[in-house]
Amino acid sequence: MKPTVTEAILDWYAANARDLPWRAPDATPWGVLVSEIMLQQTPVARVLPVWREWMARWPEPAALAAEPSGEAVRAWGRLGYPRRALRLHEAARVIVERHGGRVPSSHEELLALPGIGAYTAAAVASFAFRQRHAVLDTNVRRVLARLVSGEEYPPRSQTAAEVRLAESLLPDDAPTAARWSVAVMELGALVCTARTPRCVDCPVLSSCAWHAAGRPAYDGPPRRGQRYAGTDRQCRGRLLAVLRDADGPVDKSALDAVWSDAVQRERALDALVADGLVDPLDDGRYALPA
């Protein structure tokens, strides 16, 4: 990519980046890791208050590791996909046991933490430790698809070609590469959005292959939004909310009261137990994991 494009995006980011606490100069690697887990499939506006409460209660991995995993689930609130809370708790425990309570800086060691995949390991290594890694979230993939490949959307699943492209665009200097990664991510979140891109505000509009081609429509399978109402996921959320809001174990009748479809309710409850999010007790009651 031409240096002017890189510089234009970095300059745009310097002037337009949101003031987010996990991007602050004093943000800790643990704070960055927590933010990356919370932000998976969850908007920033929902994450911000939960992240602040989480970091006030558990400012270091050791503080979280010392508490029952059920407390992580409770503090997760209504962010959705609560297994992420269990993964964070388990990661905190491993960080304490294997890394002296400090989030490791090595990409390989980050990748070895429970629940940490390729994206999260690259993001934490880049944003917390200013290393040079390709960070490919949905926003970055969309920006690169439009800017370089001339396509409205990237493939449904990440490809090796996308990784190679992202790596080829990284500035050579590691701290600059880290800033580039977050800048492209921010451009995708604020300007090059999925449904209503604000091309007039794009700092690299003149270099965008998709715009130059006349913004051709996506040529691929329909991109359907996820239905939530009435799903097992909604049912699981209702059941888990009862347990989060309770001071201790709850009777089965309290769970039955929040979802009328008994078959779906029992299926969702069984899934919560299988995922380790709910503990069935010997007396027939249910509780968050100890």
RALIN-V123206 format. One record per residue. N is the residue number from 1. RES is the residue in three letters. PHI is phi as a letter, one per 40 degrees, with the letter a starting at -180 (999 if undefined). PSI is psi in whole degrees, -180 to 180 (999 if undefined). BURIAL is I if it has 24 or more other C-alpha atoms within 12 Angstrom, else O. Layout:
BEGIN
n: {N/N}
res: {RES/RES}
phi: {PHI/PHI}
psi: {PSI/PSI}
burial: {BURIAL/BURIAL}
END
This chain:
BEGIN
n: {1/2/3/4/5/6/7/8/9/10/11/12/13/14/15/16/17/18/19/20/21/22/23/24/25/26/27/28/29/30/31/32/33/34/35/36/37/38/39/40/41/42/43/44/45/46/47/48/49/50/51/52/53/54/55/56/57/58/59/60/61/62/63/64/65/66/67/68/69/70/71/72/73/74/75/76/77/78/79/80/81/82/83/84/85/86/87/88/89/90/91/92/93/94/95/96/97/98/99/100/101/102/103/104/105/106/107/108/109/110/111/112/113/114/115/116/117/118/119/120/121/122/123/124/125/126/127/128/129/130/131/132/133/134/135/136/137/138/139/140/141/142/143/144/145/146/147/148/149/150/151/152/153/154/155/156/157/158/159/160/161/162/163/164/165/166/167/168/169/170/171/172/173/174/175/176/177/178/179/180/181/182/183/184/185/186/187/188/189/190/191/192/193/194/195/196/197/198/199/200/201/202/203/204/205/206/207/208/209/210/211/212/213/214/215/216/217/218/219/220/221/222/223/224/225/226/227/228/229/230/231/232/233/234/235/236/237/238/239/240/241/242/243/244/245/246/247/248/249/250/251/252/253/254/255/256/257/258/259/260/261/262/263/264/265/266/267/268/269/270/271/272/273/274/275/276/277/278/279/280/281/282/283/284/285/286/287/288/289/290}
res: {MET/LYS/PRO/THR/VAL/THR/GLU/ALA/ILE/LEU/ASP/TRP/TYR/ALA/ALA/ASN/ALA/ARG/ASP/LEU/PRO/TRP/ARG/ALA/PRO/ASP/ALA/THR/PRO/TRP/GLY/VAL/LEU/VAL/SER/GLU/ILE/MET/LEU/GLN/GLN/THR/PRO/VAL/ALA/ARG/VAL/LEU/PRO/VAL/TRP/ARG/GLU/TRP/MET/ALA/ARG/TRP/PRO/GLU/PRO/ALA/ALA/LEU/ALA/ALA/GLU/PRO/SER/GLY/GLU/ALA/VAL/ARG/ALA/TRP/GLY/ARG/LEU/GLY/TYR/PRO/ARG/ARG/ALA/LEU/ARG/LEU/HIS/GLU/ALA/ALA/ARG/VAL/ILE/VAL/GLU/ARG/HIS/GLY/GLY/ARG/VAL/PRO/SER/SER/HIS/GLU/GLU/LEU/LEU/ALA/LEU/PRO/GLY/ILE/GLY/ALA/TYR/THR/ALA/ALA/ALA/VAL/ALA/SER/PHE/ALA/PHE/ARG/GLN/ARG/HIS/ALA/VAL/LEU/ASP/THR/ASN/VAL/ARG/ARG/VAL/LEU/ALA/ARG/LEU/VAL/SER/GLY/GLU/GLU/TYR/PRO/PRO/ARG/SER/GLN/THR/ALA/ALA/GLU/VAL/ARG/LEU/ALA/GLU/SER/LEU/LEU/PRO/ASP/ASP/ALA/PRO/THR/ALA/ALA/ARG/TRP/SER/VAL/ALA/VAL/MET/GLU/LEU/GLY/ALA/LEU/VAL/CYS/THR/ALA/ARG/THR/PRO/ARG/CYS/VAL/ASP/CYS/PRO/VAL/LEU/SER/SER/CYS/ALA/TRP/HIS/ALA/ALA/GLY/ARG/PRO/ALA/TYR/ASP/GLY/PRO/PRO/ARG/ARG/GLY/GLN/ARG/TYR/ALA/GLY/THR/ASP/ARG/GLN/CYS/ARG/GLY/ARG/LEU/LEU/ALA/VAL/LEU/ARG/ASP/ALA/ASP/GLY/PRO/VAL/ASP/LYS/SER/ALA/LEU/ASP/ALA/VAL/TRP/SER/ASP/ALA/VAL/GLN/ARG/GLU/ARG/ALA/LEU/ASP/ALA/LEU/VAL/ALA/ASP/GLY/LEU/VAL/ASP/PRO/LEU/ASP/ASP/GLY/ARG/TYR/ALA/LEU/PRO/ALA}
phi: {999/c/d/c/c/d/c/c/c/c/c/c/c/d/c/b/c/c/c/b/c/c/b/c/d/c/c/c/d/c/c/c/c/d/c/c/c/c/c/c/g/b/c/d/c/c/c/d/c/c/d/c/c/c/c/c/c/b/c/b/d/c/c/c/c/c/b/c/c/c/c/c/c/c/c/c/g/b/c/g/f/c/c/c/c/c/c/c/c/c/c/c/c/c/c/c/c/b/b/g/g/b/c/c/c/c/d/c/c/c/c/c/c/d/g/b/c/c/c/c/c/c/c/c/c/c/c/c/b/f/c/b/a/c/b/b/c/d/c/c/c/c/c/c/c/c/c/b/c/g/b/c/b/c/d/c/b/c/b/c/c/c/c/c/c/c/c/c/c/c/d/c/c/c/c/c/c/c/c/d/c/c/c/c/c/c/d/c/c/b/b/c/c/c/c/b/c/c/d/c/c/c/c/b/d/c/b/c/c/c/c/c/c/g/f/c/c/d/b/a/d/d/b/c/c/c/c/b/d/g/c/d/c/c/c/d/c/c/c/c/c/c/c/c/c/c/c/a/d/b/c/d/c/c/c/d/c/c/a/c/c/c/c/c/c/c/c/c/c/c/c/c/c/c/c/g/c/b/b/c/c/c/c/g/c/b/a/c/c/c}
psi: {143/140/-33/-34/-46/-47/-39/-42/-40/-40/-41/-43/-42/-32/-20/-2/140/148/90/138/-31/-4/-4/153/-30/9/136/158/-36/-43/-39/-44/-46/-44/-41/-38/-44/-33/-6/114/24/130/152/-42/-34/-32/-38/-55/-35/-41/-44/-44/-41/-48/-30/-36/-39/74/-16/156/-38/-34/-41/-43/-27/-11/159/150/-27/-29/-33/-42/-41/-45/-22/-26/-133/34/-23/162/61/-11/-21/-34/-41/-38/-39/-40/-44/-39/-41/-41/-43/-39/-39/-44/-37/-19/20/25/4/134/125/148/-19/132/-41/-41/-34/-44/-25/-10/148/132/7/115/-172/-43/-51/-41/-44/-39/-46/-43/-38/-54/-29/-33/6/44/171/99/148/123/108/89/-176/-42/-45/-44/-40/-43/-47/-34/-42/-48/-44/-45/-14/24/143/-39/152/172/157/-41/142/137/163/-33/-38/-41/-45/-42/-48/-41/-36/-22/-9/131/151/-38/125/-50/-37/-38/-41/-42/-37/-43/-45/-29/-45/-39/-44/-38/-41/-33/-34/-30/-57/60/167/-49/-37/69/137/73/-32/-23/4/130/-12/31/-41/-16/1/119/-35/-44/-41/-30/2/21/58/144/155/129/86/-173/151/139/91/143/158/127/140/-45/129/0/166/-33/-42/-41/-45/-41/-40/-44/-44/-33/-37/-44/-38/-39/-11/152/-16/-159/152/151/153/-32/-31/-34/-41/-31/-18/-2/122/-30/104/-40/-48/-38/-44/-36/-43/-39/-42/-38/-40/-40/-45/-32/-4/13/-19/139/122/130/162/-25/10/-5/173/151/164/154/145/999}
burial: {O/O/O/O/I/I/O/I/I/I/O/I/I/O/O/O/I/O/O/O/O/I/I/O/O/O/O/I/I/I/I/I/I/I/I/I/I/I/I/I/O/O/O/I/O/O/I/I/O/I/I/I/O/I/I/O/O/I/I/I/I/I/I/I/I/I/O/O/I/I/I/I/I/I/I/I/I/I/I/I/I/I/I/I/I/I/I/I/I/I/I/I/I/I/I/I/O/O/O/O/O/I/I/I/I/I/I/O/I/I/I/O/I/I/I/I/I/I/I/I/I/I/I/I/I/I/I/I/I/I/I/I/I/I/I/I/I/I/I/I/I/I/I/I/I/I/I/I/I/I/I/I/I/I/I/O/O/O/O/O/O/I/I/O/I/I/I/O/I/I/I/O/O/O/O/I/I/I/I/I/I/I/I/I/I/I/I/I/I/I/I/I/I/I/O/O/I/O/I/O/O/I/I/I/I/O/I/I/O/I/I/O/O/O/O/O/O/O/O/O/O/O/O/O/O/O/O/O/O/O/O/I/I/I/I/I/I/I/I/I/I/I/I/I/I/O/O/O/I/I/O/O/O/O/I/I/O/I/I/O/O/O/O/O/I/O/O/I/I/O/I/I/O/O/O/I/I/I/I/I/O/O/O/O/O/I/I/I/I/O}
END
